[in-house]
Amino acid sequence: MADFDLGLVWFRRDLRVADHAALYHALTRCRRVLCAFVFDREILAPLPKNDRRVPFIHASAVELDQALRDAGGSLIVRHGAPLEEIPSLARECGAQAVFANRDYEPSAKARDVAVAERLAGAGVAFFTFKDQTIFDHDNVLTGAGKPYTVFTPYKRNWLATLTPDTLKPYASEDALSALAKPPSRVKHVIPSLDALGFSARHAPALPAGTSGALSLFDDFRDRMSDYQRTRDFPAVKGPSYLGVHLRHGTISIRALARSAHDAQRHGNRGAETWLSELVWRDFYFSVLHHFPQVGVPGDHRAFKPEYDRIKWETGDAADAHFAAWCEGRTGYPLVDAAMRQINQSGYMHNRLRMVVASFLTKDLGIDWRRGEAYFETLLNDFELSSNNGGWQWAASSGCDAQPYFRIFNPVTQSEKFDPKGKFIRHYVPEVAALSDKDIHAPWRARPDALAAAKIALGADYPLPIVDHETARKTTLARYDVVKGARNER
Ligand SMILES: Cc1cc2nc3c(=O)[nH]c(=O)nc-3n(C[C@H](O)[C@H](O)[C@H](O)COP(=O)(O)OP(=O)(O)OC[C@H]3O[C@@H](n4cnc5c(N)ncnc54)[C@H](O)[C@@H]3O)c2cc1C
């Protein structure tokens, strides 16, 4: 016998039908199940009209609605405040329980506490489930029951904790017969993008929905064994490009980890490395949960508090440097190509995220929080935990971060990871005619080589806005305050 007559599944960042924890639990515990999604007015309001993520989410919601309709249900979509919409929908439909997958961002956790209270006040139960990660934050702890702050032992324990059950799919798609249609008085037409205040002209560069995720994964599966060899070269199709799908849950993390884990057990080194990246994702979720000070809205703190003593560059010159960095005109072609990639597509290759983050913090001396915030506005796969983790890794203030004295040389990185300048040529056509050798540092090219490539530095393409060697020394001095702070302890 069912526990509830009517349950409501609240979809958030889990826009799929297959292997969905909350949907599975609702379908197996309720006689009838309705499904809902809320476009959060407060989140959407500050976004620019041409934000790429909203069309992606919209298209994914449309696809999810179709999948639910095919099985006898539908997706009720609202545009408003979840704190109002979910309890009122539960009331309108007569649901006795709401089911959702856990969300780990501080603002989402606060929202869920408020929604749970409001529902409880109305006598409606609220159940949440682990779905977004392989392990919840308290599943992988040190022997002393503390959270890990170093990745390698975390990963070792993560792998040791894994059992076949951990990666087992929830058979939600096999239990859809309990899906129901909302009562006719409940409006359930998906608002158009225009009605939400966004432009359909900025369709997602990546195919949306579960169909989009599966086509990317099909394409990647064959390349997984090469991942370890190819993943650092931005001109090569090495990574999976699945980040945006993991962000919005159009594919199950369990399915991806299972595939990598199986391949790894058969000696596939590429799969082993890729699985490690999925573990990094869990690791940063755990860090954000246990050390929420790193992601307090509007006040992100350094994981290592002494790093908040660093005096970052401010003022007009720093603002001008920041603008040049954002717009891809620093005079360092690999940095500029990377920034143009994120500006044009909402994606940036992982190696380049490390390079540009290091350049901003350690060549320009600008606070990592400004770069973190810039990425947040643009990344299709923006994830507070990983973005914060990545930025603090590069700035050396994070847990298990790059030591502060390790400073990427943007020219050497370019020569090593884009040796033929293929990636640079794509995004920085101004320097495309330079040789494979000169393209990494145009200011070092001989005048006749520049003339042959028809480049007047300072006019056609900027001279470097800082000298790396000088900046390196300034950074080491800037970070001295950290050494001092550590010695005091
Ligand atoms: C400064 C900086 C900012 C970053 N911001 C984000 C972010 O906002 N969102 C985000 O998902 N990742 C972020 N990353 C991590 C990484 O760059 C992206 O996950 C990856 O580039 C996404 O591309 P992909 O899906 O093709 O990755 P793949 O290489 O195919 O990896 C598969 C998945 O593993 C996870 N993953 C891979 N690398 C990492 C990592 N270093 N840390 C955590 N998870 C990882 C992601 O979910 C990724 O989609 C950031 C890294 C840095 C250095």
PDBQT file of the ligand as one rigid body, heavy atoms in Angstrom, charges set to zero:
ROOT
HETATM    1  C1  LIG A 501      39.178  28.612 -11.911  1.00  0.00    +0.000 C 
HETATM    2  C2  LIG A 501      38.330  27.387 -12.148  1.00  0.00    +0.000 A 
HETATM    3  C3  LIG A 501      36.949  27.492 -12.138  1.00  0.00    +0.000 A 
HETATM    4  C4  LIG A 501      36.142  26.353 -12.338  1.00  0.00    +0.000 A 
HETATM    5  N1  LIG A 501      34.789  26.490 -12.300  1.00  0.00    +0.000 NA
HETATM    6  C5  LIG A 501      33.995  25.396 -12.433  1.00  0.00    +0.000 A 
HETATM    7  C6  LIG A 501      32.590  25.496 -12.355  1.00  0.00    +0.000 A 
HETATM    8  O1  LIG A 501      32.022  26.570 -12.137  1.00  0.00    +0.000 OA
HETATM    9  N2  LIG A 501      31.853  24.360 -12.542  1.00  0.00    +0.000 N 
HETATM   10  C7  LIG A 501      32.438  23.153 -12.785  1.00  0.00    +0.000 A 
HETATM   11  O2  LIG A 501      31.735  22.151 -12.947  1.00  0.00    +0.000 OA
HETATM   12  N3  LIG A 501      33.775  23.025 -12.826  1.00  0.00    +0.000 NA
HETATM   13  C8  LIG A 501      34.573  24.105 -12.682  1.00  0.00    +0.000 A 
HETATM   14  N4  LIG A 501      35.923  23.968 -12.774  1.00  0.00    +0.000 N 
HETATM   15  C9  LIG A 501      36.504  22.627 -12.961  1.00  0.00    +0.000 C 
HETATM   16  C10 LIG A 501      36.722  22.220 -14.434  1.00  0.00    +0.000 C 
HETATM   17  O3  LIG A 501      37.436  23.215 -15.097  1.00  0.00    +0.000 OA
HETATM   18  C11 LIG A 501      35.413  21.951 -15.173  1.00  0.00    +0.000 C 
HETATM   19  O4  LIG A 501      34.629  21.035 -14.439  1.00  0.00    +0.000 OA
HETATM   20  C12 LIG A 501      35.644  21.325 -16.543  1.00  0.00    +0.000 C 
HETATM   21  O5  LIG A 501      36.493  22.148 -17.306  1.00  0.00    +0.000 OA
HETATM   22  C13 LIG A 501      34.296  21.176 -17.251  1.00  0.00    +0.000 C 
HETATM   23  O6  LIG A 501      34.482  20.679 -18.531  1.00  0.00    +0.000 OA
HETATM   24  P1  LIG A 501      34.051  19.201 -18.931  1.00  0.00    +0.000 P 
HETATM   25  O7  LIG A 501      32.660  18.964 -18.508  1.00  0.00    +0.000 OA
HETATM   26  O8  LIG A 501      34.411  18.987 -20.346  1.00  0.00    +0.000 OA
HETATM   27  O9  LIG A 501      35.004  18.379 -17.958  1.00  0.00    +0.000 OA
HETATM   28  P2  LIG A 501      35.617  16.923 -18.001  1.00  0.00    +0.000 P 
HETATM   29  O10 LIG A 501      37.093  17.091 -18.042  1.00  0.00    +0.000 OA
HETATM   30  O11 LIG A 501      35.009  16.041 -18.997  1.00  0.00    +0.000 OA
HETATM   31  O12 LIG A 501      35.270  16.395 -16.527  1.00  0.00    +0.000 OA
HETATM   32  C14 LIG A 501      34.012  15.772 -16.247  1.00  0.00    +0.000 C 
HETATM   33  C15 LIG A 501      33.360  16.413 -15.073  1.00  0.00    +0.000 C 
HETATM   34  O13 LIG A 501      34.160  16.261 -13.910  1.00  0.00    +0.000 OA
HETATM   35  C16 LIG A 501      33.999  17.396 -13.059  1.00  0.00    +0.000 C 
HETATM   36  N5  LIG A 501      35.292  18.072 -12.944  1.00  0.00    +0.000 N 
HETATM   37  C17 LIG A 501      36.304  18.070 -13.836  1.00  0.00    +0.000 A 
HETATM   38  N6  LIG A 501      37.351  18.770 -13.351  1.00  0.00    +0.000 NA
HETATM   39  C18 LIG A 501      36.971  19.232 -12.146  1.00  0.00    +0.000 A 
HETATM   40  C19 LIG A 501      37.608  20.022 -11.153  1.00  0.00    +0.000 A 
HETATM   41  N7  LIG A 501      38.865  20.456 -11.287  1.00  0.00    +0.000 N 
HETATM   42  N8  LIG A 501      36.909  20.333 -10.039  1.00  0.00    +0.000 NA
HETATM   43  C20 LIG A 501      35.652  19.894  -9.861  1.00  0.00    +0.000 A 
HETATM   44  N9  LIG A 501      34.997  19.132 -10.759  1.00  0.00    +0.000 NA
HETATM   45  C21 LIG A 501      35.656  18.802 -11.887  1.00  0.00    +0.000 A 
HETATM   46  C22 LIG A 501      32.998  18.311 -13.743  1.00  0.00    +0.000 C 
HETATM   47  O14 LIG A 501      31.719  18.028 -13.240  1.00  0.00    +0.000 OA
HETATM   48  C23 LIG A 501      33.145  17.915 -15.208  1.00  0.00    +0.000 C 
HETATM   49  O15 LIG A 501      32.029  18.211 -15.977  1.00  0.00    +0.000 OA
HETATM   50  C24 LIG A 501      36.754  25.093 -12.555  1.00  0.00    +0.000 A 
HETATM   51  C25 LIG A 501      38.145  25.006 -12.582  1.00  0.00    +0.000 A 
HETATM   52  C26 LIG A 501      38.929  26.131 -12.372  1.00  0.00    +0.000 A 
HETATM   53  C27 LIG A 501      40.428  25.995 -12.392  1.00  0.00    +0.000 C 
ENDROOT
TORSDOF 0
